[in-house]
Amino acid sequence: MAGITVRTFRELLKRRLVKGIGLLVLLAIAASMVIFFAIPPGAPMQQDEQAGLNQPVLKVGEVTITETELQQLINAQTQNEPPTEYSAMLFLRHQTAQSLGEQLAMTLELEKQGYQASRAELQAAQEEFVKAQLDTLRQQLLKDGKGDDRALDKALKERGTSLRQVRGRILAETPEIVFRIRVVRDKFLKSLREKYNPTDEQVRLMFEQVYPARIFVSVEKHKDKAEARIKEAHAALKAGKPFAEVVRQYSDDPDPIKKQGGRLTGSGYYEIQEQLTTLFGAGVANRIMAFKPNQDYTEPLQDQEKKGYYIYAIAERKMEPPPDFDKQKEQYRQSFINMRISREEQRVRNAALKNYKTEFLDPLLAQYDKLMKVFSAQTPERLRTFKSINEALVPIVNSANPNVRLAQWLQVMVLNQLVELHRQVKDKQGEKKYKEQLTAAVNRFFNEGGEDLNIRLMRAEMLIEAGKKQEAIDDLQIASGLVARPNDFPFLFGVAELYEKAGRKDLAQQTRKRAQDLQAELRRQQEEQQRLIQKQLEEFRKRQEAERKKQQEAQKPPQGEQKPATNPPQQGEPPQQPAANAPQQPK
């Protein structure tokens, strides 16, 4: 059996996933999410049934997220159309939970710093969210998208609901934690915007290139003698020895840096300042950034991680502001503020991820998280991890877990990998053991109502190897019937190949022809999409050109103010013709 390779398995887990899972993106989507799509008059509104499951799925600090809340976030992100494939469903659950965990960690870190969300602020955020949703409905259901709440309520009642019910539904389907995250982050960003009011000189420093130079003594190389060595280097500088010469004698930096006298790659003023802050703290960094080139140098410094000792200097500075700096100063000022905010956010995020770890309480998510981290490991570690995941999945697939089918699917994939790994290490006994478990898991998956194209093909191949060709053909016919979308054509080529192995060349030929037809249809759709994009780009270009001409016309002087026709023609212009009723000039 060929099985599913590690690379294929990794891609399978991510197959056809909606992109952009970060919670902040989710909030942006949710704020403008369409709740109802083209509801015909008189059609009843269907209330989405919520599972109502309260079991915890993840925990960050003292905050616990339930299955219901996770599902609500997934529904909001996918606009109530989550993926139906097991691989995409698992990947989406994990990525959404992981992203939510990171945002919760940042929220808790900010709350610790004093950015608390009051009840009034949470209610205001909820009201703003509801208003945005209702405005979307207004655009869909009312003429010209305009009308008051009474008009909207009337339109909703024609569709079997009411404004009050819709408001309640919107809030019921949105976890309160979303508003807590949003309010806390908004307060933090507002405080940063109020904090930063840069001078012109601070903004101008954005355009200064700074080239540091250093002497570095490694603790790993010199052990307890490293401090004495850096002090020797410092004494040599104080005695007047050139910086470059001291670098060559004492520094443990690579030879290319030593040959340049310790000079490092240059970067923007604030980038270098950030690097030095990471190494030594803000106070030391600011002092170094004020140094004059090739004049000042620091005392011996040890980095915050205690990996080595340093003496820093500045080799060169270049100030290169753009020509439009004075005209566009406000724009550059905003860029400075955004840069500072971004770095402050990153610092808070780093602290948050250090202080608050995401704990997956849902056993399936916990095992999936382990799986995602082991793909690049060496074979022995992958073997150990896959075995432990398989053992942890056994009680899940035998439980009443609402995601039991996902657990069964994952167990099949893990067992398939175990068969392949034991084959690679030539462990026949292990290969046989896990092949038997794989067969049982695959049969159970289908017997209990699961369906998946990859597993259908896997079982068909296993049946062919076992000599059960008719049973394999039955699976291949089911798999072929499941393929409907053009981008699924590779599955049909796989089906055709297995039909060949099962001795049914006629079915293989028919299936291959269908795969080619779907492939051609996919190509046609892609070409049509490309033509549509080109058409849109051309229309955009024409609109731009029309706007440009309109602006040129507006800038022309009124006709009554035109200069007399007797003016000599400009270079490159045709000479002006006399008016029809004007007397001809004598030749």
Residue pairs with C-beta under 8 A, 6 or more apart in sequence:
1 419
1 435
1 458
1 461
1 462
1 465
2 461
3 416
3 417
3 419
3 420
3 458
4 12
4 413
4 416
4 417
4 420
4 454
4 458
5 420
6 375
6 382
6 417
9 375
9 413
9 416
9 417
10 375
12 87
12 413
12 454
13 87
13 90
13 91
13 372
14 87
14 88
14 91
15 85
15 87
15 88
15 91
16 83
16 85
16 88
17 83
17 88
17 91
17 92
17 95
18 77
18 78
18 83
18 92
21 77
21 92
21 95
21 96
21 99
22 99
23 73
23 96
23 99
23 100
23 102
23 103
23 181
24 103
24 185
26 73
26 76
26 77
26 96
26 99
26 178
27 178
27 181
27 182
29 76
29 77
29 79
30 76
30 77
30 129
30 174
30 178
31 129
31 132
32 132
32 136
33 76
33 79
33 133
33 136
34 79
34 136
34 140
35 133
35 136
35 137
35 166
35 170
36 45
36 137
36 140
36 141
36 159
37 140
38 140
39 45
39 140
39 141
39 159
41 158
41 159
42 158
42 159
43 159
43 160
44 159
44 160
45 156
45 159
45 160
45 161
47 169
48 75
48 80
48 173
50 68
50 71
50 72
50 172
50 173
51 67
51 68
51 71
51 402
52 68
53 66
53 67
53 68
53 71
53 402
54 66
54 67
54 68
55 66
55 67
55 361
55 362
56 64
56 65
56 66
56 67
56 361
56 362
57 65
57 66
57 67
57 70
57 97
57 360
57 361
57 362
57 365
58 64
58 65
58 70
58 97
58 100
58 101
58 358
58 359
58 360
58 361
58 362
58 365
59 65
59 358
59 359
59 361
60 101
60 104
60 105
60 108
60 356
60 357
60 358
60 359
61 104
61 105
61 108
61 356
63 104
63 108
63 177
64 361
65 97
65 100
65 104
65 175
65 177
67 362
67 402
69 175
69 177
70 93
70 96
70 97
70 100
72 173
72 174
72 175
73 96
73 100
73 175
73 178
74 82
74 92
74 93
74 96
75 82
75 173
76 173
76 174
77 96
78 92
82 89
82 92
83 89
83 92
85 452
86 405
86 406
86 409
86 410
86 450
86 452
87 409
87 454
89 406
90 364
90 368
90 406
90 409
90 410
93 365
93 368
93 406
94 365
94 368
94 369
94 372
97 358
97 360
97 362
97 365
98 358
98 369
100 177
101 358
102 349
102 352
102 353
102 358
103 181
104 177
104 181
104 356
104 358
105 352
105 353
105 355
105 356
105 357
105 358
106 185
106 348
106 349
106 352
107 180
107 181
107 184
107 185
108 352
108 355
108 356
109 348
109 351
109 352
109 355
109 356
110 184
110 185
110 187
110 188
110 348
110 352
111 117
111 184
113 348
115 184
115 187
115 188
115 191
116 184
117 179
117 180
117 183
117 184
117 187
121 183
121 187
122 176
122 179
122 180
122 183
125 179
125 182
125 183
126 171
126 174
126 176
126 179
129 170
129 174
129 179
130 167
130 170
130 171
133 170
134 149
134 152
134 163
134 166
134 167
134 170
137 152
137 156
137 166
138 145
138 146
138 147
138 152
139 145
141 152
141 155
141 156
141 159
142 151
142 152
142 155
147 155
149 163
152 163
153 162
153 163
153 164
156 162
156 163
156 165
156 166
188 345
188 348
189 341
192 337
192 340
192 341
192 344
193 337
193 341
196 336
196 337
196 340
196 341
198 333
198 336
198 337
200 329
202 336
203 329
203 332
203 333
203 336
204 319
204 321
204 325
205 269
205 270
206 268
206 269
206 270
206 332
206 335
206 336
206 339
207 268
207 319
207 320
207 321
207 322
207 325
208 268
208 269
208 317
208 318
208 319
208 320
209 266
209 267
209 268
209 269
209 316
209 317
209 318
209 320
210 266
210 267
210 268
210 269
210 272
210 289
210 314
210 316
210 317
211 263
211 264
211 265
211 266
211 314
211 315
211 316
211 317
212 263
212 264
212 266
212 272
212 276
212 288
212 312
212 313
212 314
212 315
213 243
213 247
213 261
213 262
213 263
213 264
213 312
213 313
213 314
213 315
214 247
214 251
214 253
214 262
214 264
214 310
214 311
214 312
214 313
215 230
215 233
215 243
215 246
215 247
215 250
215 251
215 262
215 310
215 311
216 251
216 252
216 253
216 308
216 309
216 310
217 226
217 229
217 230
217 233
217 250
217 251
217 252
217 308
217 309
217 310
218 226
218 252
218 307
218 308
219 226
219 306
219 307
219 308
219 309
220 307
220 308
221 252
222 229
222 252
226 308
226 309
227 300
227 302
227 309
229 250
229 309
230 250
230 300
230 309
230 310
230 311
231 300
232 250
233 246
233 249
233 250
233 251
233 300
233 311
234 299
234 300
234 311
236 246
236 249
236 250
237 243
237 246
237 297
237 311
243 261
243 262
243 294
243 297
243 313
244 261
244 262
247 253
247 257
247 258
247 261
247 262
248 258
248 261
251 257
251 258
251 262
252 308
253 262
257 263
257 264
261 315
262 313
262 315
263 315
263 316
264 315
266 272
266 316
266 318
267 275
269 289
270 339
272 289
273 285
273 286
273 289
274 285
274 343
276 284
276 285
276 288
276 289
276 312
277 285
278 304
279 285
279 301
279 303
279 304
279 310
280 301
280 303
280 304
280 310
281 304
284 298
284 301
287 298
288 298
288 312
288 314
289 314
291 297
291 313
291 314
292 314
293 314
293 315
293 316
293 317
294 313
294 314
294 315
296 313
296 314
297 311
297 312
297 313
298 310
298 311
298 312
298 313
299 311
300 309
300 310
300 311
301 309
301 310
301 311
301 312
302 308
302 309
302 310
303 310
322 328
322 332
325 332
360 366
360 369
362 403
363 392
363 395
363 396
363 401
364 393
364 396
364 401
364 403
364 406
364 407
364 410
366 392
367 389
367 392
367 393
367 396
367 410
368 410
370 385
370 388
370 389
371 385
371 386
371 389
371 410
371 414
374 381
374 382
374 385
374 386
375 382
377 385
379 421
379 424
379 425
382 417
382 421
383 418
383 421
383 422
383 425
386 414
386 417
386 418
386 421
387 418
389 414
390 411
390 414
390 415
390 418
390 437
393 407
393 410
393 411
393 414
394 411
396 404
396 407
397 404
397 407
397 408
397 411
397 441
397 444
401 407
405 445
405 448
405 449
405 450
408 441
408 444
408 445
408 448
408 450
409 445
409 450
409 452
409 455
411 441
412 438
412 441
412 442
412 445
412 455
412 458
415 434
415 437
415 438
415 441
416 438
416 458
418 430
418 434
418 437
418 438
419 431
419 434
419 435
419 438
422 428
422 430
422 431
422 433
422 434
423 431
438 462
439 462
442 455
442 458
442 459
442 462
443 459
445 452
445 455
446 455
446 459
451 482
453 479
453 482
453 483
453 488
453 491
456 475
456 476
456 478
456 479
456 482
457 475
457 476
457 479
457 491
457 494
457 495
457 498
459 472
459 475
460 472
460 473
460 475
460 476
460 479
460 498
460 502
461 472
461 498
461 501
463 469
463 471
463 472
463 475
464 472
464 498
464 501
464 502
469 502
469 503
472 498
472 502
473 499
473 502
473 504
473 507
476 495
476 498
476 499
476 502
476 507
479 491
479 495
480 492
480 495
480 511
480 514
483 489
483 491
483 492
483 495
483 518
485 518
486 518
486 519
486 521
486 522
486 525
487 522
488 518
489 515
489 516
489 518
489 519
489 522
490 515
492 511
492 512
492 514
492 515
492 518
493 512
493 515
495 511
495 515
496 507
496 508
496 509
496 511
496 512
496 515
497 508
499 505
499 507
499 508
499 511
500 508
565 576
565 578
565 579
569 575
569 576
578 584
578 585
